[in-house]
Amino acid sequence: MEKMEGGEEDATEKGLLLVNDEEINANTTPLLFFSTFIIVSASFTYGAAMGYTADTMHSIMTDLDLSLAQFSLFGSLSTFGGMFGAVFSAKAAATFGYKMTLWLADIFCVSGWLAIALAKDIIWLDMGRVLVGIGVGLVSYVIPVYVAEITPKHVRGAFTFSNQLLQNFGIAIVYYFGNFVSWRTLALIGSIPCWIQVIGLFFIPESPRWLAKNGRDKEVEAVLQKLRGPNYDIVPEACEIKISVEASKQRSNISIRSLFRKKYAHQLTIGIGLMVLQQLCGSAGIGGYGTTIFNHAGFPSRIGMMVLSFIVVPKSFMGLLLVDRWGRRPLLMASASGLCLSCITLAVAFGVKDDPELGKITPILCFIGILSFTMMFAIGMGALPWIIMSEIFPMDIKVLAGSLVTITNWFTGWIANYCFNFMFFWSQTGTFIISAAVCGGTVVFTWWLVPETRGLTLEEIQLSFGNI
């Protein structure tokens, strides 16, 4: 571990020891709950964008006379736009603050949903999808990082997991109402949480770590006192944050090239690896084209999507409850194992589809496979890569590393989303065999490289990597 000068090192260790005992007693105040709710409300729009194409494929293609290739492009454009949002997300958050970045994201999302709802041709439809993508690309970094920075360590995982809970709520809403309302109305529903956030952001504080990084020390203590409660001694935690920020400033001359030094290799491998595996595990196809999969298996898509809309949110609550009890690592491996078995079930379902006798079980196996995949993704693989990303990077590389990891997620998601339809029509069985292999690889990757961060402050996590 690299050592700071003796005085600073001693101060850091003392600060960590003090906060280690104190932070566990921190209150989960009404302001902490309210701030988290306002921040993660944008995740609803993220989830709505992810699930929007699942029920609307046929109606949009019919109304606007689109080909399969045109609709596949439309479906993938949110992830393509997300790459552009991701490029600037961490830098915008570091420069202007998390709140201002979220306001900017809301403008993109609302404009995009309105363009989709009012679209008369493919140009407006695609433009709206790109704008929504840019907006959710911005929030995909800001939300988990902001929540991780304002919460005490003993509840950080659960509060950060609420990001995935709201994403799944957005998915559930578009799955459910996609059976009853037009695709234009569904787009308007996706914009509602953005309006809630625009107003709510006026009433919540900025991240104390961002304030400390910008030299606003008095505000750091004031914000921490409000977030932790009037009777909580915030001095040790404030001291720890300030020392950590000062240490990171001494190493602030970080370039893209220096990001790939051996010193940061472990964290960067974890962050990039988990984001790639999350997108290639089959979530883009199953989440975005569930109706298509049900129809090809001979299972009533209306029933299937309805059941998914009811199950995805309760399962997210399970992940929220388990993440600070089981820990990130065991929950991630359990989730990836379940995804692997789900993909194998889907591969078998389509593998026996053309058999005169065994083909009769294809619809029910497909339903079981998609249902179990959705549940297992909701409890772990959907949220944990973002939670871990928000925890593992030190302040001095958080902007660059966070941007790189987020861009990787969106770029991989764009490729996976665009290619799914073509892969599915190439070989339904082969598509899910590939996904099963990726999920199996995720288990090995997590077991081999991903450390447990439960119960540690963000500064203690950096000590474990040797970066303070």
C-alpha positions as CSV (number, residue, x, y, z in Angstrom):
1,M,0.0,0.0,0.0
2,E,1.3,3.4,-0.9
3,K,2.0,5.5,2.3
4,M,1.2,9.1,2.8
5,E,3.3,11.2,5.1
6,G,3.3,9.9,8.7
7,G,0.9,12.5,10.1
8,E,-1.6,12.1,7.4
9,E,-1.5,8.3,7.5
10,D,-2.0,8.3,11.3
11,A,-4.9,10.8,11.0
12,T,-6.5,8.7,8.3
13,E,-6.3,5.5,10.3
14,K,-7.6,7.3,13.5
15,G,-10.5,8.8,11.4
16,L,-11.3,5.3,10.1
17,L,-11.3,3.8,13.6
18,L,-13.5,6.5,15.0
19,V,-16.1,6.4,12.2
20,N,-16.0,2.6,12.2
21,D,-17.8,2.5,15.6
22,E,-19.8,5.7,15.2
23,E,-21.3,5.3,11.7
24,I,-23.1,2.0,12.6
25,N,-25.2,4.1,15.0
26,A,-26.2,6.7,12.4
27,N,-29.9,7.3,12.0
28,T,-31.7,6.7,8.8
29,T,-33.4,10.1,8.9
30,P,-36.5,11.2,6.9
31,L,-34.2,13.5,4.8
32,L,-32.0,10.5,3.9
33,F,-35.1,8.5,2.7
34,F,-36.5,11.5,0.9
35,S,-33.2,12.3,-0.8
36,T,-32.8,8.7,-1.9
37,F,-36.4,8.6,-3.3
38,I,-35.9,11.8,-5.3
39,I,-32.6,10.7,-6.7
40,V,-33.7,7.1,-7.7
41,S,-37.0,8.4,-9.2
42,A,-35.1,8.9,-12.4
43,S,-34.4,5.1,-12.3
44,F,-38.1,4.6,-13.1
45,T,-37.5,6.3,-16.5
46,Y,-34.4,4.2,-17.0
47,G,-36.5,1.0,-16.4
48,A,-39.3,2.3,-18.6
49,A,-36.8,2.9,-21.4
50,M,-35.4,-0.6,-21.0
51,G,-38.8,-2.3,-21.1
52,Y,-40.5,0.0,-23.6
53,T,-39.9,-2.1,-26.7
54,A,-41.1,-5.4,-25.1
55,D,-44.8,-4.7,-25.6
56,T,-44.8,-2.0,-28.3
57,M,-42.9,-3.8,-31.1
58,H,-45.9,-4.9,-33.2
59,S,-47.9,-1.7,-32.7
60,I,-45.1,0.7,-33.6
61,M,-44.0,-1.3,-36.6
62,T,-47.6,-1.3,-37.8
63,D,-48.4,2.3,-37.1
64,L,-45.2,3.7,-38.6
65,D,-44.7,1.0,-41.2
66,L,-41.3,-0.1,-39.9
67,S,-39.2,-3.1,-40.9
68,L,-37.6,-5.4,-38.4
69,A,-34.2,-3.7,-39.0
70,Q,-35.7,-0.3,-38.4
71,F,-37.3,-1.3,-35.1
72,S,-34.2,-3.1,-33.9
73,L,-32.3,0.2,-34.6
74,F,-34.9,2.1,-32.7
75,G,-34.7,-0.3,-29.7
76,S,-30.9,0.0,-29.6
77,L,-30.8,3.8,-29.9
78,S,-31.5,4.3,-26.1
79,T,-28.3,2.4,-25.3
80,F,-26.5,4.3,-28.2
81,G,-27.6,7.6,-26.7
82,G,-26.6,6.3,-23.3
83,M,-23.0,6.1,-24.4
84,F,-23.0,9.8,-25.1
85,G,-24.6,10.5,-21.7
86,A,-22.1,8.3,-20.1
87,V,-19.1,10.1,-21.7
88,F,-20.1,13.3,-19.8
89,S,-21.8,11.9,-16.7
90,A,-18.9,11.6,-14.3
91,K,-17.3,14.8,-15.5
92,A,-20.6,16.8,-15.3
93,A,-21.2,15.4,-11.8
94,A,-17.7,16.3,-10.6
95,T,-17.9,19.8,-12.2
96,F,-21.5,20.9,-11.6
97,G,-22.6,18.6,-8.9
98,Y,-25.0,15.7,-8.8
99,K,-28.1,17.8,-8.6
100,M,-27.4,19.9,-11.6
101,T,-26.4,16.9,-13.7
102,L,-29.8,15.3,-12.8
103,W,-31.7,18.4,-13.8
104,L,-29.9,18.2,-17.2
105,A,-30.8,14.5,-17.5
106,D,-34.4,15.3,-16.8
107,I,-34.5,17.8,-19.7
108,F,-33.2,15.1,-22.1
109,C,-35.5,12.4,-20.8
110,V,-38.7,14.6,-21.0
111,S,-37.8,15.9,-24.4
112,G,-37.2,12.4,-25.6
113,W,-40.4,10.9,-24.3
114,L,-42.4,13.7,-25.8
115,A,-40.7,13.2,-29.2
116,I,-41.6,9.5,-29.1
117,A,-45.2,10.2,-28.0
118,L,-45.7,12.7,-30.8
119,A,-43.7,10.9,-33.5
120,K,-45.2,10.8,-37.0
121,D,-42.2,9.2,-38.7
122,I,-39.1,7.2,-37.9
123,I,-36.9,10.3,-37.6
124,W,-38.8,11.7,-34.6
125,L,-39.1,8.3,-33.1
126,D,-35.3,7.6,-33.3
127,M,-34.5,11.1,-32.2
128,G,-36.7,10.7,-29.1
129,R,-35.1,7.4,-28.3
130,V,-31.6,8.9,-28.5
131,L,-32.5,11.8,-26.2
132,V,-34.0,9.4,-23.6
133,G,-30.8,7.4,-23.9
134,I,-28.6,10.4,-23.2
135,G,-30.7,11.3,-20.2
136,V,-30.5,7.8,-18.7
137,G,-26.8,7.6,-19.6
138,L,-26.2,10.6,-17.3
139,V,-28.2,9.2,-14.4
140,S,-26.8,5.7,-14.6
141,Y,-23.5,7.0,-13.1
142,V,-24.9,9.8,-10.8
143,I,-27.6,7.8,-9.0
144,P,-25.6,4.9,-7.5
145,V,-22.6,7.2,-6.7
146,Y,-24.8,9.9,-5.0
147,V,-26.7,7.4,-2.9
148,A,-23.5,5.6,-1.9
149,E,-22.0,8.9,-0.8
150,I,-24.9,10.1,1.4
151,T,-25.7,6.8,3.2
152,P,-24.1,5.2,6.3
153,K,-22.2,2.0,5.6
154,H,-24.6,-0.3,7.4
155,V,-27.4,0.5,5.0
156,R,-25.5,1.7,1.9
157,G,-26.2,-1.5,0.0
158,A,-29.9,-1.5,0.6
159,F,-30.3,2.2,-0.2
160,T,-28.1,1.9,-3.4
161,F,-30.2,-1.2,-4.4
162,S,-33.3,1.0,-4.4
163,N,-31.9,2.3,-7.8
164,Q,-32.6,-1.2,-9.2
165,L,-36.0,-1.3,-7.4
166,L,-37.2,1.8,-9.2
167,Q,-35.8,0.5,-12.5
168,N,-37.8,-2.7,-12.1
169,F,-40.8,-0.7,-11.1
170,G,-40.5,1.2,-14.4
171,I,-40.1,-2.0,-16.3
172,A,-43.2,-3.5,-14.5
173,I,-45.3,-0.4,-15.3
174,V,-44.5,-0.6,-19.1
175,Y,-45.0,-4.3,-19.1
176,Y,-48.4,-4.0,-17.5
177,F,-49.8,-0.9,-19.2
178,G,-48.4,-2.0,-22.5
179,N,-51.3,-4.5,-22.6
180,F,-53.9,-1.7,-22.3
181,V,-52.6,1.6,-23.6
182,S,-51.1,2.8,-26.8
183,W,-47.4,3.1,-27.3
184,R,-47.7,6.9,-27.3
185,T,-49.4,7.0,-23.9
186,L,-46.8,4.6,-22.6
187,A,-44.1,7.1,-23.6
188,L,-45.9,9.9,-21.6
189,I,-46.1,7.6,-18.5
190,G,-42.3,7.1,-18.8
191,S,-41.7,10.9,-18.4
192,I,-43.8,11.4,-15.1
193,P,-41.0,10.6,-12.6
194,C,-38.7,13.2,-14.3
195,W,-41.2,15.9,-13.4
196,I,-41.2,14.6,-9.8
197,Q,-37.4,14.8,-9.7
198,V,-37.2,18.3,-11.2
199,I,-39.2,19.6,-8.2
200,G,-37.8,17.3,-5.5
201,L,-34.2,18.3,-6.3
202,F,-34.8,21.7,-4.8
203,F,-35.3,20.2,-1.4
204,I,-32.4,17.7,-1.1
205,P,-28.7,18.4,-0.3
206,E,-25.7,18.0,-2.5
207,S,-23.3,15.0,-1.7
208,P,-21.0,15.8,1.3
209,R,-18.1,14.3,-0.5
210,W,-18.7,16.5,-3.6
211,L,-18.9,19.5,-1.2
212,A,-15.6,18.6,0.5
213,K,-13.9,18.1,-2.9
214,N,-14.9,21.7,-3.8
215,G,-13.7,23.2,-0.6
216,R,-17.1,23.8,1.0
217,D,-16.1,22.3,4.4
218,K,-18.8,24.1,6.5
219,E,-21.5,22.8,4.2
220,V,-20.1,19.2,4.6
221,E,-20.8,19.3,8.3
222,A,-24.2,20.9,7.9
223,V,-25.3,18.4,5.3
224,L,-24.0,15.4,7.3
225,Q,-25.8,16.6,10.4
226,K,-29.1,16.8,8.5
227,L,-28.6,13.4,6.9
228,R,-27.5,11.6,10.1
229,G,-29.8,13.3,12.6
230,P,-29.4,16.1,15.2
231,N,-28.0,13.8,17.9
232,Y,-25.4,12.0,15.8
233,D,-21.7,13.1,16.2
234,I,-20.7,13.8,12.6
235,V,-17.2,15.0,13.4
236,P,-15.4,11.7,12.9
237,E,-17.2,11.0,9.6
238,A,-16.6,14.6,8.4
239,C,-13.0,14.3,9.3
240,E,-12.6,11.0,7.4
241,I,-14.2,12.5,4.3
242,K,-12.0,15.6,4.4
243,I,-8.8,13.6,4.9
244,S,-9.7,11.2,2.1
245,V,-10.5,14.1,-0.3
246,E,-7.2,15.9,0.6
247,A,-5.3,12.7,-0.1
248,S,-7.0,12.3,-3.4
249,K,-6.2,15.9,-4.4
250,Q,-2.5,15.1,-3.9
251,R,-2.9,12.5,-6.6
252,S,-5.4,14.4,-8.7
253,N,-3.2,14.7,-11.8
254,I,-4.8,11.6,-13.3
255,S,-4.9,11.0,-17.1
256,I,-6.5,8.3,-19.1
257,R,-3.1,6.7,-19.6
258,S,-2.4,6.7,-15.8
259,L,-5.8,5.1,-15.2
260,F,-4.4,1.9,-16.6
261,R,-1.5,1.6,-14.2
262,K,-1.1,-1.6,-12.3
263,K,-2.1,0.3,-9.1
264,Y,-5.7,0.5,-10.4
265,A,-5.8,-2.6,-12.4
266,H,-7.9,-4.7,-9.9
267,Q,-10.6,-2.1,-9.5
268,L,-10.8,-1.3,-13.3
269,T,-11.0,-5.0,-14.1
270,I,-13.9,-5.5,-11.7
271,G,-15.8,-2.4,-12.9
272,I,-15.4,-3.1,-16.6
273,G,-15.8,-6.9,-16.3
274,L,-19.1,-6.7,-14.3
275,M,-20.6,-4.2,-16.8
276,V,-19.7,-6.3,-19.8
277,L,-21.1,-9.5,-18.2
278,Q,-24.3,-7.7,-17.1
279,Q,-25.1,-6.7,-20.6
280,L,-24.1,-10.0,-22.3
281,C,-25.9,-12.3,-19.9
282,G,-29.1,-12.0,-21.9
283,S,-30.8,-9.2,-20.1
284,A,-31.0,-6.9,-23.2
285,G,-32.9,-9.5,-25.2
286,I,-35.2,-10.9,-22.5
287,G,-35.9,-7.5,-21.0
288,G,-36.4,-5.7,-24.3
289,Y,-38.1,-8.3,-26.5
290,G,-40.0,-10.5,-24.1
291,T,-43.2,-10.5,-26.2
292,T,-41.2,-11.7,-29.2
293,I,-39.8,-14.6,-27.3
294,F,-43.2,-15.6,-25.8
295,N,-44.8,-15.5,-29.3
296,H,-42.1,-17.7,-30.9
297,A,-42.5,-20.2,-28.0
298,G,-46.2,-20.4,-28.4
299,F,-47.0,-18.9,-25.0
300,P,-49.6,-16.1,-24.8
301,S,-47.5,-13.0,-24.6
302,R,-50.2,-10.9,-22.9
303,I,-50.3,-13.3,-20.0
304,G,-46.6,-13.6,-19.9
305,M,-45.9,-9.9,-19.7
306,M,-48.7,-9.4,-17.2
307,V,-47.1,-12.0,-14.8
308,L,-43.6,-10.4,-15.3
309,S,-45.0,-7.0,-14.4
310,F,-46.3,-8.4,-11.1
311,I,-43.2,-10.4,-10.1
312,V,-40.3,-8.1,-10.9
313,V,-40.8,-5.5,-8.2
314,P,-41.3,-7.9,-5.2
315,K,-38.2,-9.8,-6.3
316,S,-36.3,-6.5,-6.2
317,F,-37.4,-6.0,-2.6
318,M,-35.7,-9.4,-1.9
319,G,-32.5,-8.1,-3.3
320,L,-32.8,-4.9,-1.3
321,L,-33.2,-6.9,1.9
322,L,-30.4,-9.4,1.2
323,V,-27.6,-7.1,-0.1
324,D,-26.5,-5.9,3.4
325,R,-27.1,-9.3,5.0
326,W,-25.6,-11.7,2.5
327,G,-23.1,-9.3,1.1
328,R,-22.5,-8.2,-2.5
329,R,-20.3,-11.2,-3.5
330,P,-22.5,-14.1,-2.4
331,L,-25.7,-12.4,-3.8
332,L,-24.0,-11.7,-7.2
333,M,-22.8,-15.3,-7.5
334,A,-26.3,-16.7,-6.5
335,S,-27.9,-14.3,-9.1
336,A,-25.6,-15.3,-11.9
337,S,-26.0,-19.0,-11.1
338,G,-29.8,-18.6,-11.3
339,L,-29.5,-16.7,-14.6
340,C,-27.3,-19.5,-16.0
341,L,-30.0,-22.1,-15.2
342,S,-32.7,-19.9,-16.6
343,C,-30.9,-19.5,-19.9
344,I,-30.3,-23.3,-20.1
345,T,-34.0,-23.8,-19.6
346,L,-34.8,-21.4,-22.5
347,A,-32.2,-23.1,-24.7
348,V,-33.8,-26.5,-24.0
349,A,-37.3,-25.0,-24.6
350,F,-36.4,-23.9,-28.1
351,G,-34.2,-26.9,-28.7
352,V,-37.1,-29.3,-28.4
353,K,-39.6,-27.0,-30.1
354,D,-39.7,-28.9,-33.4
355,D,-40.0,-32.3,-31.8
356,P,-43.6,-33.7,-32.2
357,E,-43.8,-34.9,-28.6
358,L,-41.3,-32.8,-26.6
359,G,-42.3,-29.6,-28.4
360,K,-45.5,-29.5,-26.3
361,I,-43.4,-28.4,-23.3
362,T,-41.8,-25.5,-25.1
363,P,-44.3,-22.9,-24.1
364,I,-44.2,-23.7,-20.4
365,L,-40.4,-24.1,-20.3
366,C,-40.1,-20.7,-22.0
367,F,-42.4,-19.1,-19.4
368,I,-40.5,-20.7,-16.6
369,G,-37.1,-19.7,-18.1
370,I,-38.1,-16.0,-18.7
371,L,-39.8,-15.8,-15.3
372,S,-36.9,-17.2,-13.4
373,F,-34.4,-15.1,-15.4
374,T,-36.3,-11.9,-14.6
375,M,-36.5,-12.8,-10.9
376,M,-32.8,-13.7,-10.6
377,F,-31.7,-10.6,-12.5
378,A,-33.8,-8.4,-10.3
379,I,-32.3,-9.7,-7.0
380,G,-28.7,-9.3,-8.0
381,M,-27.1,-8.9,-11.4
382,G,-29.2,-5.9,-12.3
383,A,-28.1,-3.7,-9.5
384,L,-24.9,-5.1,-8.0
385,P,-22.5,-4.1,-10.8
386,W,-23.6,-0.5,-10.2
387,I,-23.4,-0.7,-6.5
388,I,-19.9,-2.2,-6.6
389,M,-18.8,0.4,-9.2
390,S,-20.0,3.2,-6.8
391,E,-17.9,1.8,-4.0
392,I,-14.5,0.6,-5.4
393,F,-13.0,3.7,-7.1
394,P,-11.0,6.3,-5.0
395,M,-11.9,10.0,-5.4
396,D,-8.9,10.8,-7.6
397,I,-9.9,8.4,-10.4
398,K,-13.7,8.2,-9.8
399,V,-14.5,10.6,-12.6
400,L,-12.4,8.9,-15.3
401,A,-13.0,5.4,-14.1
402,G,-16.7,6.0,-13.6
403,S,-17.0,7.4,-17.1
404,L,-15.1,4.5,-18.6
405,V,-17.1,1.8,-16.8
406,T,-20.4,3.5,-17.6
407,I,-19.5,3.9,-21.3
408,T,-18.5,0.2,-21.4
409,N,-21.9,-0.7,-20.0
410,W,-23.8,1.3,-22.5
411,F,-21.7,0.4,-25.5
412,T,-22.0,-3.3,-24.7
413,G,-25.7,-2.9,-24.1
414,W,-26.1,-1.2,-27.5
415,I,-24.4,-4.1,-29.3
416,A,-26.4,-6.7,-27.3
417,N,-29.7,-4.9,-27.9
418,Y,-29.2,-4.3,-31.6
419,C,-28.0,-7.9,-32.3
420,F,-30.5,-9.8,-30.2
421,N,-33.3,-10.0,-32.9
422,F,-30.8,-11.1,-35.5
423,M,-29.3,-13.7,-33.2
424,F,-32.7,-14.9,-32.1
425,F,-33.8,-15.5,-35.7
426,W,-30.4,-17.1,-36.5
427,S,-30.7,-19.7,-33.7
428,Q,-33.0,-19.4,-30.7
429,T,-31.3,-22.2,-28.9
430,G,-27.8,-21.0,-29.7
431,T,-28.6,-17.5,-28.4
432,F,-29.5,-18.7,-25.0
433,I,-26.6,-21.2,-24.8
434,I,-24.3,-18.2,-25.4
435,S,-26.1,-16.3,-22.6
436,A,-25.8,-19.3,-20.2
437,A,-22.1,-19.4,-20.9
438,V,-21.7,-15.7,-20.0
439,C,-23.7,-16.2,-16.8
440,G,-21.5,-19.2,-15.8
441,G,-18.4,-17.0,-16.5
442,T,-19.9,-14.3,-14.2
443,V,-19.9,-16.8,-11.3
444,V,-16.2,-17.6,-11.9
445,F,-15.3,-13.9,-12.4
446,T,-17.0,-12.9,-9.1
447,W,-15.5,-15.7,-7.1
448,W,-12.0,-15.0,-8.4
449,L,-11.8,-11.2,-8.5
450,V,-14.7,-9.4,-6.7
451,P,-14.1,-8.6,-3.0
452,E,-16.7,-8.2,-0.4
453,T,-17.5,-4.5,0.5
454,R,-20.4,-5.0,2.9
455,G,-19.9,-3.1,6.2
456,L,-17.0,-1.0,5.0
457,T,-17.0,2.8,4.6
458,L,-15.9,4.0,1.1
459,E,-12.6,5.1,2.6
460,E,-12.0,1.6,4.2
461,I,-12.7,0.0,0.9
462,Q,-9.8,2.1,-0.6
463,L,-7.6,1.0,2.2
464,S,-8.3,-2.6,1.4
465,F,-7.2,-2.0,-2.2
466,G,-4.2,0.0,-1.0
467,N,-5.2,3.3,-2.6
468,I,-5.2,5.6,0.5
